[in-house]
Amino acid sequence: MHRSASTSTLLVILIAAGALFLGFEIRTALSPLLLYLVLVFLMQPLRENPFVERLFWSITILFGAWVYSELSSLLTPFIIALVLAFLFEPVMNALLARKIPRLLSALLITFFGVGGIVLVVVLLSPEIAHQVTALGAIIPLLPRYLERFISWMFSFEIFSWLSLDVESVKQHITSSISQQLDNMGVLATNFTQTVLKSIPKVITTITTIILLPFLTFWFLNDFNRFSETVNRLLEKKPAAGIRKYVPMASEIFNQYIRGQLIVMLIEITIYSTIFSVIGINYSLLLGILSGSALWLPYIGISTAIATTSLVISLGGNPMEQFFWAGLTYLSVQALEILFLVPKIVGGKVQLNPIILFLSIFTFGYFFGITGILFSIPVSAFLVALVRTRLYPGSSPIIEEARENHNSSIP
């Protein structure tokens, strides 16, 4: 038996080496699809070998990543629909618990939920586009306001006490920032030209919006079958080893994505309403920016405050608006920290600030904006995983997540 296992392992190594050599030699004519099919065909007789099984799943994951990179624009509506079905799963379970048929439940959620989202996007898009255009139009006016602000700032006596050459410093700061603003103007022009040239992408976006309700309906209707298929795959080796961590990952991602979306909508409503009442220009745009800032902790809210301060400083009544805007930010942030996040998002996604910043910058460097959005839940899962592996009896997170996962299944 030992000799047979050794022979199989040697054969696997030889096949893998030969496949790599062959692939390198004909790499210009070899597509990843053909290579994947050949490797799967070669590994099929040896799937009982644990190493071959791990190799198969590794190659399958890499092949899936390649397929997504090549067909990302085509797969976008399907991925969005799957995410929406995932987000509306608790609503589906609640309707099923009331003895409403699954097909009718999916239809109701699609009509009121997805239809409502699409309707809000369609209604708000013109106003958002108008405010973005108007905000971009004030960029050429910024150097004049900037010069006034710098002159006012350097009028304080503390700068004369420091024996600074105020005029040289003012000139240097003004020229540096004016150069950056000129670059922003060039970027805005290039952005407009790019938008005009991207009509096919606009058509693709319209097609996605049209397909989204239909795809979401079918994903909602078949979501239980999809979950059962994933569970069957996880029952097989070597995936069976990670199956016990799936409820924990699901619990963390559920809390983060659904909770953050709810908190974001609440904050966007509060910010936009108050900014509009106190007369701040571009209130809807600033409200969306401020409410969406929670996806990027610390950095996002700092950017939102800086943008709001810039808009207020160019308005007609800056001091009063500064006071009310500052009070709004303090109140909403206190509401978020003390009530919204603990009650809606929960405590499993909270991270140490050092780990939080490290995860944001690391995931953002390797995966861009997508990495930034998912850096917090992925890091929270990894931290919980390490904690449960190092201290098996110290945290009931896996058992609690498994109980919640099982209780949510109708």
C-alpha positions as CSV (number, residue, x, y, z in Angstrom):
1,M,0.0,0.0,0.0
2,H,2.8,2.4,0.9
3,R,4.6,1.5,-2.3
4,S,1.5,2.1,-4.3
5,A,1.0,5.5,-2.7
6,S,4.6,6.4,-3.4
7,T,4.2,5.4,-7.0
8,S,1.1,7.5,-7.4
9,T,2.8,10.5,-5.9
10,L,5.8,10.1,-8.2
11,L,3.4,9.8,-11.2
12,V,1.6,12.9,-10.2
13,I,4.8,14.9,-9.9
14,L,6.0,13.6,-13.3
15,I,2.6,14.5,-14.9
16,A,2.6,18.0,-13.3
17,A,6.2,18.6,-14.4
18,G,5.4,17.4,-17.9
19,A,2.3,19.6,-18.1
20,L,4.2,22.6,-17.0
21,F,7.0,22.0,-19.5
22,L,4.5,21.4,-22.3
23,G,2.5,24.5,-21.3
24,F,5.7,26.6,-21.3
25,E,6.7,25.3,-24.8
26,I,3.3,26.0,-26.4
27,R,2.2,28.9,-24.3
28,T,1.5,31.2,-27.2
29,A,-1.0,28.8,-28.7
30,L,-2.4,27.4,-25.4
31,S,-5.5,29.0,-23.9
32,P,-6.2,28.7,-20.2
33,L,-9.4,26.9,-21.0
34,L,-7.7,24.1,-22.9
35,L,-4.9,23.9,-20.3
36,Y,-7.5,23.5,-17.5
37,L,-9.4,20.8,-19.4
38,V,-6.2,18.9,-20.1
39,L,-5.1,19.1,-16.4
40,V,-8.5,18.0,-15.2
41,F,-8.5,15.0,-17.6
42,L,-5.0,14.0,-16.4
43,M,-5.9,14.3,-12.7
44,Q,-9.3,12.5,-12.9
45,P,-7.9,8.9,-12.4
46,L,-5.9,10.0,-9.4
47,R,-8.6,12.1,-7.5
48,E,-8.4,9.7,-4.5
49,N,-5.0,11.1,-3.8
50,P,-5.2,14.0,-1.3
51,F,-2.5,16.0,-3.0
52,V,-4.3,15.6,-6.4
53,E,-7.6,16.7,-4.8
54,R,-5.9,19.8,-3.4
55,L,-4.2,20.5,-6.7
56,F,-7.6,20.1,-8.5
57,W,-9.3,22.7,-6.3
58,S,-6.4,25.1,-6.5
59,I,-6.4,24.9,-10.3
60,T,-10.2,25.3,-10.4
61,I,-10.0,28.5,-8.2
62,L,-7.3,30.0,-10.5
63,F,-9.3,29.1,-13.6
64,G,-12.4,30.7,-12.0
65,A,-10.3,33.9,-11.3
66,W,-9.2,33.9,-14.9
67,V,-12.7,33.5,-16.2
68,Y,-13.9,36.4,-14.1
69,S,-11.1,38.7,-15.3
70,E,-11.9,37.9,-18.9
71,L,-15.6,38.1,-18.6
72,S,-16.1,40.6,-15.8
73,S,-18.3,43.0,-17.8
74,L,-20.5,40.1,-19.0
75,L,-20.7,38.6,-15.5
76,T,-21.4,41.9,-13.7
77,P,-25.2,41.7,-13.8
78,F,-25.1,38.1,-12.6
79,I,-22.8,38.9,-9.7
80,I,-24.9,42.0,-8.7
81,A,-28.1,39.9,-8.8
82,L,-26.5,37.1,-6.7
83,V,-25.4,39.7,-4.1
84,L,-28.9,41.2,-4.0
85,A,-30.4,37.7,-3.6
86,F,-27.9,37.2,-0.7
87,L,-28.9,40.5,0.9
88,F,-32.7,39.8,0.6
89,E,-32.3,36.2,2.0
90,P,-33.7,37.2,5.5
91,V,-36.7,38.8,3.9
92,M,-37.2,35.6,1.8
93,N,-37.0,33.4,5.0
94,A,-39.5,35.7,6.8
95,L,-42.0,35.3,3.9
96,L,-41.5,31.6,3.7
97,A,-42.1,31.4,7.5
98,R,-45.5,32.9,6.8
99,K,-46.3,30.1,4.4
100,I,-46.0,32.3,1.3
101,P,-44.8,30.2,-1.7
102,R,-41.2,30.7,-2.7
103,L,-42.0,31.7,-6.2
104,L,-44.5,34.4,-5.0
105,S,-42.0,35.6,-2.3
106,A,-39.3,36.0,-4.9
107,L,-41.7,38.0,-7.1
108,L,-42.7,40.3,-4.2
109,I,-39.1,40.9,-3.2
110,T,-38.1,41.6,-6.8
111,F,-41.0,44.0,-7.4
112,F,-40.8,46.0,-4.2
113,G,-37.1,45.6,-3.2
114,V,-35.1,45.5,-6.4
115,G,-37.7,47.6,-8.3
116,G,-37.5,50.2,-5.5
117,I,-33.7,50.3,-5.7
118,V,-33.8,50.8,-9.5
119,L,-36.5,53.5,-9.2
120,V,-34.5,55.4,-6.6
121,V,-31.3,55.2,-8.7
122,V,-33.2,56.4,-11.9
123,L,-34.9,59.3,-10.0
124,L,-31.7,60.5,-8.2
125,S,-29.2,60.1,-11.0
126,P,-30.1,63.3,-12.9
127,E,-29.8,65.4,-9.7
128,I,-26.6,63.8,-8.7
129,A,-25.2,64.3,-12.2
130,H,-26.2,68.0,-12.1
131,Q,-24.6,68.5,-8.7
132,V,-21.4,66.8,-9.8
133,T,-21.2,69.0,-12.9
134,A,-21.9,72.2,-10.8
135,L,-19.3,71.2,-8.3
136,G,-16.7,70.7,-11.0
137,A,-17.5,74.1,-12.4
138,I,-16.2,75.8,-9.2
139,I,-12.7,74.4,-9.6
140,P,-11.4,77.4,-11.7
141,L,-12.6,79.7,-8.9
142,L,-10.7,78.0,-6.2
143,P,-7.3,79.8,-6.6
144,R,-9.0,83.2,-5.9
145,Y,-10.7,81.9,-2.7
146,L,-7.5,80.1,-1.7
147,E,-5.5,83.3,-1.9
148,R,-7.9,85.1,0.3
149,F,-7.9,82.2,2.8
150,I,-4.0,82.1,2.9
151,S,-3.9,85.9,3.4
152,W,-6.3,85.7,6.3
153,M,-4.5,82.8,7.9
154,F,-1.1,84.6,7.7
155,S,-2.6,87.7,9.2
156,F,-2.2,86.2,12.8
157,E,0.7,87.6,14.8
158,I,2.1,84.1,15.5
159,F,3.7,84.0,12.1
160,S,5.5,87.3,12.7
161,W,6.8,86.0,16.0
162,L,8.3,83.0,14.1
163,S,10.2,85.4,11.8
164,L,8.9,83.7,8.7
165,D,9.1,85.3,5.2
166,V,5.3,85.3,5.0
167,E,5.2,86.5,1.4
168,S,7.5,83.8,0.1
169,V,5.6,81.1,2.0
170,K,2.2,82.4,0.7
171,Q,3.5,82.5,-2.8
172,H,4.9,79.0,-2.6
173,I,1.7,77.5,-1.1
174,T,-0.5,79.4,-3.6
175,S,1.6,78.3,-6.6
176,S,1.8,74.7,-5.5
177,I,-2.0,74.3,-4.8
178,S,-2.8,76.3,-8.0
179,Q,-0.7,73.8,-10.0
180,Q,-2.6,70.9,-8.4
181,L,-5.9,72.6,-9.2
182,D,-4.9,73.0,-12.8
183,N,-4.1,69.3,-12.9
184,M,-7.6,68.6,-11.5
185,G,-9.0,70.7,-14.3
186,V,-7.1,68.7,-16.9
187,L,-8.3,65.5,-15.2
188,A,-11.9,66.8,-15.3
189,T,-11.5,67.5,-19.1
190,N,-10.0,64.1,-19.7
191,F,-12.8,62.5,-17.7
192,T,-15.4,64.3,-19.8
193,Q,-13.8,63.1,-23.0
194,T,-13.5,59.6,-21.6
195,V,-17.2,59.6,-20.7
196,L,-18.1,60.7,-24.2
197,K,-16.1,57.9,-25.7
198,S,-17.6,55.3,-23.5
199,I,-21.0,55.1,-25.0
200,P,-20.8,51.3,-25.3
201,K,-20.2,51.0,-21.6
202,V,-23.3,53.2,-21.0
203,I,-25.3,50.8,-23.2
204,T,-23.9,47.9,-21.2
205,T,-25.0,49.6,-18.0
206,I,-28.5,50.2,-19.3
207,T,-28.7,46.5,-20.3
208,T,-27.5,45.5,-16.8
209,I,-30.3,47.6,-15.2
210,I,-32.9,46.0,-17.4
211,L,-31.6,42.4,-16.7
212,L,-31.1,43.0,-13.0
213,P,-34.7,42.4,-11.8
214,F,-35.1,39.2,-13.9
215,L,-31.8,37.7,-12.7
216,T,-32.5,38.7,-9.1
217,F,-35.9,37.0,-9.3
218,W,-34.4,33.7,-10.5
219,F,-31.5,33.8,-8.0
220,L,-34.0,34.4,-5.2
221,N,-36.2,31.5,-6.4
222,D,-33.2,29.1,-6.7
223,F,-31.1,30.4,-3.8
224,N,-31.8,27.4,-1.6
225,R,-30.6,25.1,-4.4
226,F,-27.5,27.2,-4.8
227,S,-26.8,26.9,-1.1
228,E,-27.3,23.1,-1.1
229,T,-24.9,22.7,-4.0
230,V,-22.2,24.7,-2.2
231,N,-22.8,22.5,0.9
232,R,-22.4,19.3,-1.1
233,L,-19.1,20.6,-2.5
234,L,-17.9,21.5,1.0
235,E,-18.7,17.9,2.2
236,K,-16.0,16.5,-0.2
237,K,-12.4,16.3,0.8
238,P,-10.4,18.5,1.1
239,A,-13.1,21.1,1.4
240,A,-14.7,19.2,4.3
241,G,-11.9,20.6,6.5
242,I,-13.1,24.2,6.1
243,R,-16.8,23.5,6.2
244,K,-17.0,24.2,10.0
245,Y,-15.8,27.7,9.3
246,V,-18.4,28.6,6.7
247,P,-21.1,29.6,9.2
248,M,-18.6,31.9,10.9
249,A,-17.7,33.5,7.6
250,S,-21.3,33.8,6.6
251,E,-22.2,35.4,9.9
252,I,-19.5,38.0,9.6
253,F,-20.2,38.9,6.0
254,N,-23.9,39.0,6.7
255,Q,-23.5,41.4,9.5
256,Y,-21.0,43.6,7.7
257,I,-22.6,43.9,4.3
258,R,-26.3,44.1,5.3
259,G,-25.5,46.1,8.4
260,Q,-23.3,48.6,6.6
261,L,-25.8,49.1,3.9
262,I,-28.6,49.9,6.4
263,V,-26.4,52.3,8.4
264,M,-25.2,53.9,5.1
265,L,-28.8,54.6,4.0
266,I,-29.7,56.0,7.4
267,E,-26.7,58.3,7.4
268,I,-27.2,59.4,3.8
269,T,-30.8,60.4,4.6
270,I,-29.7,62.3,7.8
271,Y,-26.8,64.2,6.2
272,S,-28.7,65.1,3.0
273,T,-31.8,66.3,4.9
274,I,-29.8,68.4,7.4
275,F,-27.5,69.9,4.8
276,S,-30.4,70.8,2.6
277,V,-32.2,72.5,5.6
278,I,-29.2,74.6,6.6
279,G,-28.7,75.7,3.0
280,I,-25.4,73.9,2.1
281,N,-25.0,73.6,-1.7
282,Y,-24.8,70.2,-3.3
283,S,-26.5,68.7,-0.2
284,L,-27.5,65.4,-1.9
285,L,-24.0,64.8,-3.2
286,L,-22.3,65.7,0.1
287,G,-24.9,63.5,1.9
288,I,-24.1,60.5,-0.2
289,L,-20.3,61.1,0.2
290,S,-20.6,61.5,4.0
291,G,-23.0,58.5,4.4
292,S,-20.8,56.2,2.2
293,A,-17.7,57.2,4.2
294,L,-18.3,54.4,6.7
295,W,-17.0,51.8,4.1
296,L,-13.6,53.4,4.5
297,P,-13.2,54.1,8.3
298,Y,-11.4,57.3,9.4
299,I,-10.2,58.1,5.9
300,G,-13.6,58.3,4.3
301,I,-15.2,60.6,6.9
302,S,-12.1,62.8,6.9
303,T,-12.4,63.2,3.1
304,A,-16.1,63.9,3.4
305,I,-15.6,66.6,6.1
306,A,-12.8,68.3,4.0
307,T,-15.1,68.3,0.9
308,T,-18.0,69.7,2.9
309,S,-15.8,72.4,4.5
310,L,-14.6,73.4,1.0
311,V,-18.1,73.8,-0.3
312,I,-19.2,75.7,2.8
313,S,-16.3,78.1,2.5
314,L,-17.4,79.0,-1.0
315,G,-21.0,79.7,0.1
316,G,-22.6,82.8,1.3
317,N,-22.9,82.2,5.1
318,P,-19.9,80.0,6.0
319,M,-19.7,80.6,9.8
320,E,-23.2,79.5,10.6
321,Q,-23.1,76.6,8.1
322,F,-19.7,75.5,9.6
323,F,-21.3,75.4,13.0
324,W,-24.3,73.4,12.0
325,A,-22.4,71.1,9.7
326,G,-19.8,70.3,12.5
327,L,-22.6,69.7,14.9
328,T,-24.2,67.3,12.4
329,Y,-21.1,65.3,11.8
330,L,-20.5,65.0,15.6
331,S,-24.0,63.9,16.2
332,V,-24.2,61.4,13.4
333,Q,-20.8,59.9,14.3
334,A,-21.9,59.6,17.9
335,L,-25.1,57.9,16.8
336,E,-23.1,55.6,14.5
337,I,-20.6,54.6,17.2
338,L,-23.0,54.3,20.2
339,F,-26.1,52.9,18.5
340,L,-26.2,52.1,14.8
341,V,-23.1,49.9,14.5
342,P,-23.6,48.0,17.8
343,K,-27.3,47.4,17.1
344,I,-27.2,46.8,13.4
345,V,-23.8,45.7,12.3
346,G,-22.8,43.9,15.6
347,G,-19.5,43.3,17.4
348,K,-18.0,40.5,15.4
349,V,-16.7,42.9,12.6
350,Q,-15.0,45.3,14.9
351,L,-11.2,45.4,14.5
352,N,-8.2,47.0,16.3
353,P,-7.4,50.3,14.5
354,I,-3.9,49.1,13.6
355,I,-5.2,45.9,12.0
356,L,-8.0,48.0,10.3
357,F,-5.6,50.4,8.7
358,L,-3.2,47.6,7.7
359,S,-6.0,45.6,6.1
360,I,-7.4,48.6,4.2
361,F,-4.0,49.6,2.7
362,T,-2.9,46.0,2.0
363,F,-6.1,44.9,0.3
364,G,-6.3,48.2,-1.5
365,Y,-2.8,47.8,-2.9
366,F,-3.4,44.3,-4.2
367,F,-7.1,44.4,-5.2
368,G,-8.0,48.1,-5.7
369,I,-11.3,49.5,-4.7
370,T,-12.9,46.0,-4.4
371,G,-10.2,45.1,-1.9
372,I,-10.9,48.2,0.1
373,L,-14.6,47.4,0.3
374,F,-14.1,43.8,1.5
375,S,-10.9,44.3,3.6
376,I,-12.7,44.7,6.9
377,P,-15.0,41.6,6.8
378,V,-12.2,39.4,5.4
379,S,-9.8,40.7,8.0
380,A,-12.4,40.2,10.7
381,F,-12.9,36.6,9.6
382,L,-9.1,35.9,9.5
383,V,-8.8,37.4,13.0
384,A,-11.7,35.3,14.3
385,L,-10.2,32.2,12.6
386,V,-6.7,32.7,14.2
387,R,-8.4,33.4,17.5
388,T,-10.4,30.2,17.4
389,R,-7.4,28.1,16.2
390,L,-5.0,29.5,18.9
391,Y,-7.6,29.5,21.7
392,P,-10.1,26.8,20.8
393,G,-12.3,27.1,23.9
394,S,-12.1,30.8,24.4
395,S,-14.7,32.0,21.9
396,P,-18.1,30.5,21.0
397,I,-18.2,32.3,17.7
398,I,-18.2,29.2,15.5
399,E,-21.0,27.5,17.5
400,E,-23.0,30.7,17.7
401,A,-22.7,31.3,14.0
402,R,-23.6,27.7,13.2
403,E,-26.7,27.9,15.4
404,N,-27.8,31.2,13.7
405,H,-27.1,29.6,10.3
406,N,-29.2,26.6,11.1
407,S,-32.0,28.6,12.7
408,S,-32.3,30.8,9.5
409,I,-33.0,27.8,7.3
410,P,-36.8,27.4,7.0
